Amino acid sequence: MKRAILPVLGALVLLALALPAASQEANLSEGRALAIGMQLDYPWGGLVSVRYWFSPAFGAEEVVFVAGDLQGLGGSLTTRVLYRLADTAAVDFYVAAGVSAPFSPYGGEPVVFSAVGGIEFSFAFARNFAWNLEFGAAVTATGAVDMSIGTGIHFYF
């Protein structure tokens, strides 16, 4: 009986040591740099987005929205700086600040300055994809203040 208990106790000790190591998740956003995707933001629009993380903490993003009709081509170009506040296994928290400049053949909206807080979710089943939600404030060059919200999905190379 004692001989049967020793292997069982040994297996339980090994299992107890292995469980904490197995429960630690890998950081899904580790090593990410270049991404392309879609970013939709209110109030300034957005469509095609390119993100680049220069380091684990600092990045930049360009978002372009283009629409055309018989009068010409219009849209907006947004440039933002990103700073990652927290980097957990599957969720990252960041802040972003930038400027959106409209382009249009018939005048247009004023320049928009924005600052947002964002949450980026990574997926273990699709490590290259990340989905984000953003909330913050936007101020136009004319002084109008508005809420800023956004969402996007990006593919990291």
C-alpha positions as CSV (number, residue, x, y, z in Angstrom):
1,M,0.0,0.0,0.0
2,K,2.8,2.4,0.9
3,R,4.5,1.7,-2.4
4,A,1.4,2.7,-4.3
5,I,1.0,5.9,-2.4
6,L,4.5,7.2,-3.1
7,P,4.1,7.4,-6.9
8,V,0.7,9.0,-6.5
9,L,2.2,11.6,-4.1
10,G,5.1,12.2,-6.5
11,A,2.6,12.7,-9.4
12,L,0.6,15.2,-7.3
13,V,3.7,17.2,-6.4
14,L,4.8,17.4,-10.1
15,L,1.2,18.4,-11.0
16,A,1.2,21.1,-8.3
17,L,4.4,22.5,-9.6
18,A,3.4,22.3,-13.3
19,L,-0.1,24.0,-12.9
20,P,1.1,27.5,-12.1
21,A,3.5,27.4,-15.1
22,A,0.8,26.1,-17.4
23,S,-1.8,28.7,-16.2
24,Q,0.5,31.7,-17.1
25,E,-0.6,32.9,-20.5
26,A,1.8,34.2,-23.1
27,N,1.6,37.9,-23.9
28,L,-0.3,37.8,-27.2
29,S,0.8,41.3,-28.2
30,E,4.5,40.8,-27.6
31,G,6.7,41.6,-30.6
32,R,4.0,43.4,-32.6
33,A,5.2,46.2,-34.8
34,L,3.4,46.8,-38.2
35,A,-0.3,46.5,-38.6
36,I,-2.9,47.3,-41.3
37,G,-6.6,47.4,-40.7
38,M,-9.7,49.4,-40.4
39,Q,-10.3,52.1,-37.8
40,L,-13.7,53.9,-37.6
41,D,-13.9,57.0,-35.5
42,Y,-16.5,59.6,-34.6
43,P,-16.5,62.6,-35.3
44,W,-13.8,62.5,-37.9
45,G,-14.4,59.3,-39.8
46,G,-11.7,56.8,-40.8
47,L,-11.3,53.7,-42.8
48,V,-7.9,52.3,-43.7
49,S,-5.5,52.3,-40.8
50,V,-1.8,51.6,-40.5
51,R,-0.2,51.2,-37.1
52,Y,3.5,50.9,-36.2
53,W,4.8,50.2,-32.7
54,F,8.4,51.6,-32.5
55,S,8.8,50.0,-29.1
56,P,6.6,48.1,-26.6
57,A,5.4,51.5,-25.3
58,F,5.4,54.0,-28.3
59,G,3.6,53.8,-31.6
60,A,2.1,55.9,-34.4
61,E,-1.0,55.5,-36.6
62,E,-2.2,56.9,-39.9
63,V,-5.9,56.6,-40.8
64,V,-7.3,57.7,-44.1
65,F,-10.9,58.0,-45.2
66,V,-11.6,58.8,-48.9
67,A,-14.9,59.4,-50.6
68,G,-15.6,60.6,-54.1
69,D,-18.4,61.9,-56.2
70,L,-18.8,64.0,-59.4
71,Q,-17.5,67.1,-57.7
72,G,-14.2,65.5,-56.7
73,L,-12.5,63.5,-54.0
74,G,-12.9,64.2,-50.3
75,G,-12.1,62.6,-47.0
76,S,-9.8,63.0,-44.0
77,L,-6.3,62.1,-42.9
78,T,-5.6,61.4,-39.3
79,T,-2.2,61.1,-37.7
80,R,-1.9,59.9,-34.1
81,V,0.7,59.0,-31.5
82,L,0.1,56.0,-29.3
83,Y,1.4,55.2,-25.8
84,R,0.8,51.8,-24.2
85,L,-0.1,52.2,-20.5
86,A,-0.6,48.5,-19.6
87,D,0.4,45.4,-21.4
88,T,-1.4,42.3,-20.1
89,A,-1.6,38.8,-21.6
90,A,-4.6,39.4,-23.8
91,V,-5.7,43.1,-23.3
92,D,-3.6,46.2,-23.7
93,F,-4.5,49.7,-22.5
94,Y,-3.2,52.8,-24.4
95,V,-3.8,56.5,-24.9
96,A,-3.7,58.2,-28.3
97,A,-3.5,61.8,-29.4
98,G,-3.5,63.3,-32.8
99,V,-5.0,65.5,-35.5
100,S,-7.4,64.9,-38.3
101,A,-7.3,67.1,-41.4
102,P,-10.1,67.0,-43.9
103,F,-9.5,67.4,-47.6
104,S,-12.3,68.3,-50.0
105,P,-12.7,70.2,-53.3
106,Y,-15.5,72.4,-51.8
107,G,-14.2,73.5,-48.4
108,G,-14.9,71.3,-45.5
109,E,-14.8,70.7,-41.8
110,P,-12.2,72.3,-39.5
111,V,-9.1,70.4,-38.3
112,V,-9.9,68.1,-35.4
113,F,-7.6,67.5,-32.4
114,S,-8.3,64.4,-30.4
115,A,-7.2,62.5,-27.3
116,V,-8.6,59.0,-26.5
117,G,-8.0,56.1,-24.2
118,G,-8.1,52.7,-25.9
119,I,-8.4,49.0,-25.1
120,E,-6.9,46.5,-27.5
121,F,-8.1,42.9,-27.3
122,S,-5.9,40.1,-28.7
123,F,-7.2,36.6,-29.6
124,A,-5.4,33.4,-28.7
125,F,-7.0,31.6,-31.7
126,A,-5.9,34.4,-34.1
127,R,-2.7,35.9,-32.7
128,N,-2.2,38.3,-35.6
129,F,-5.6,40.0,-35.1
130,A,-6.4,42.7,-32.5
131,W,-9.7,44.6,-32.0
132,N,-9.8,48.0,-30.2
133,L,-12.3,50.3,-28.6
134,E,-11.6,54.0,-27.9
135,F,-13.2,56.7,-25.9
136,G,-12.2,60.3,-25.4
137,A,-12.6,63.9,-26.6
138,A,-12.2,65.9,-29.8
139,V,-11.8,69.7,-30.2
140,T,-12.0,71.4,-33.6
141,A,-9.9,74.3,-34.7
142,T,-13.0,76.5,-34.3
143,G,-13.3,75.5,-30.6
144,A,-16.2,73.1,-30.8
145,V,-15.8,70.2,-28.3
146,D,-17.3,66.8,-28.9
147,M,-17.1,63.2,-27.6
148,S,-14.8,60.9,-29.5
149,I,-15.5,57.2,-29.9
150,G,-13.9,54.6,-32.2
151,T,-13.4,51.0,-33.0
152,G,-11.0,49.1,-35.2
153,I,-9.5,45.8,-36.2
154,H,-5.9,45.3,-37.3
155,F,-3.8,42.5,-38.7
156,Y,-0.3,42.5,-37.3
157,F,2.5,41.2,-39.5
